[in-house]
Amino acid sequence: MPLKDLIDHERIAVLDAPLDRDAVLDAAARLLAGGDDADGAPPIAECLRQRERLGSTAIGHGVAIPHGRCGAFEEARAAFLRLSSPVDFGAADGEPVDLVFAMTVPQHFTQQHLQLLSELAEHFADHGFRDALRQAGDAAAVARVLREGRVP
């Protein structure tokens, strides 16, 4: 599934304020819930936290992919946050995270979930892709990079 099918521009944020990991997960949950949906965000945040307790979702090179299967939506949904102040996600390479691609999928998306994670890991393994996300001037420019699924 292309990244453009998972995410839209309203679920992309460039955050300047320093945060900790829990605050990043809360911000991701709010974006996944649709922005200001106060009722929908807490269960999504808890879903992301449950997965994070199993082991860090940081994949290295300053990237984390917090994800989980929860019943919030009938389709896979993603949000992207670029952090001005990197956050410790407990990455194996010890590098703090500044690129966060959060995702939630329905409970029955077992195989699709794994395929999506594999595709995301492939995208974020590309140094040029990560650099393009970091250098994008604003959320609209970040969205263009994500929509292309590669460096434009």
C-alpha positions in Angstrom: 0.0 0.0 0.0 1.6 3.3 -1.0 2.2 5.9 1.8 -0.2 8.3 0.1 -3.0 5.8 0.8 -2.2 5.8 4.5 -1.8 9.4 5.3 -3.2 12.8 4.3 -1.9 16.3 4.9 -4.1 16.8 8.0 -2.2 14.1 9.8 1.2 15.6 9.4 2.8 17.8 11.9 6.1 19.6 12.4 6.5 20.0 16.2 8.9 22.7 17.6 8.2 22.2 21.3 10.4 19.7 23.1 8.5 16.6 24.1 9.1 13.2 25.7 8.1 9.8 24.3 4.7 9.8 25.9 3.9 13.3 24.7 4.9 12.3 21.1 2.6 9.2 21.3 -0.2 11.5 22.6 0.4 13.9 19.7 0.4 11.0 17.2 -2.9 9.7 18.6 -4.5 13.1 18.3 -3.5 13.2 14.6 -4.6 9.7 14.0 -8.0 10.4 15.7 -8.5 13.3 13.3 -7.0 16.3 15.1 -9.2 17.6 17.9 -11.2 14.4 18.5 -10.6 14.3 22.3 -12.7 11.2 22.7 -10.9 9.1 20.0 -7.3 10.0 20.9 -6.9 8.3 24.4 -7.7 4.7 23.2 -5.3 5.2 20.2 -2.6 6.5 22.5 -3.0 3.5 24.8 -2.8 1.2 21.8 0.5 2.8 20.8 1.8 2.7 24.4 0.9 -1.0 24.7 3.0 -1.8 21.6 5.8 0.4 22.8 5.9 -1.5 26.1 6.6 -4.7 24.2 9.7 -3.1 22.8 10.9 0.1 21.2 9.4 0.9 17.8 12.5 3.0 16.9 14.1 1.4 13.9 17.3 3.5 14.0 18.7 6.5 12.2 16.3 8.8 14.2 13.1 7.0 13.0 10.3 5.4 15.1 7.2 3.7 13.8 4.8 3.4 16.7 2.0 1.2 15.6 -0.8 -1.0 16.8 -3.9 -3.0 16.0 -6.9 -1.3 17.5 -10.5 -1.1 16.7 -10.6 2.7 16.1 -10.9 2.5 12.3 -12.0 0.2 9.6 -8.9 0.9 7.6 -5.2 1.5 8.2 -4.4 5.1 9.1 -1.2 6.9 9.6 0.2 10.1 11.0 3.6 11.7 10.6 5.5 13.9 13.1 8.8 15.6 12.5 10.3 16.7 15.8 12.6 19.7 16.1 13.9 18.3 19.4 14.8 14.6 19.1 13.3 12.3 21.7 14.7 9.1 23.3 12.7 6.1 22.1 15.2 3.6 23.3 16.5 2.9 19.8 19.1 0.0 19.5 21.5 2.4 17.8 21.1 4.9 20.7 20.1 7.7 18.3 17.2 9.9 19.5 14.1 10.0 17.2 13.1 13.0 15.2 11.0 11.3 12.5 7.8 9.5 13.8 5.5 7.6 11.5 2.6 6.4 13.7 0.1 3.9 12.4 -3.0 2.1 13.5 -4.7 -0.8 11.7 -7.9 -2.8 12.4 -7.6 -5.9 14.6 -8.0 -8.3 11.6 -5.2 -6.7 9.6 -2.5 -9.2 10.8 -0.8 -9.9 7.4 -1.4 -6.4 6.0 0.0 -4.9 9.2 3.3 -6.8 8.7 3.4 -5.8 5.0 2.9 -2.1 5.8 5.6 -2.2 8.5 8.0 -3.8 6.0 7.2 -1.2 3.3 7.7 1.6 5.9 11.1 0.1 7.0 12.2 0.0 3.4 11.3 3.7 2.8 13.0 4.9 6.0 16.1 2.8 5.3 16.7 5.2 2.4 19.1 7.9 3.7 17.9 10.3 0.9 14.2 9.9 2.0 15.0 10.6 5.6 17.1 13.7 4.6 14.3 14.9 2.4 11.8 14.7 5.3 14.2 16.5 7.6 14.9 19.3 5.1 11.3 19.8 4.1 10.5 23.4 5.0 7.0 22.8 6.4 4.2 20.2 6.8 3.1 20.7 3.1 6.6 19.9 1.9 6.8 16.9 4.2 3.5 15.7 2.7 4.9 15.9 -0.8 7.9 13.7 0.2 5.6 11.2 1.9 3.1 11.2 -1.1 5.9 10.4 -3.5 7.2 7.6 -1.2 10.7 8.7 -2.2 12.9 11.7 -2.6 11.1 14.0 -5.1 
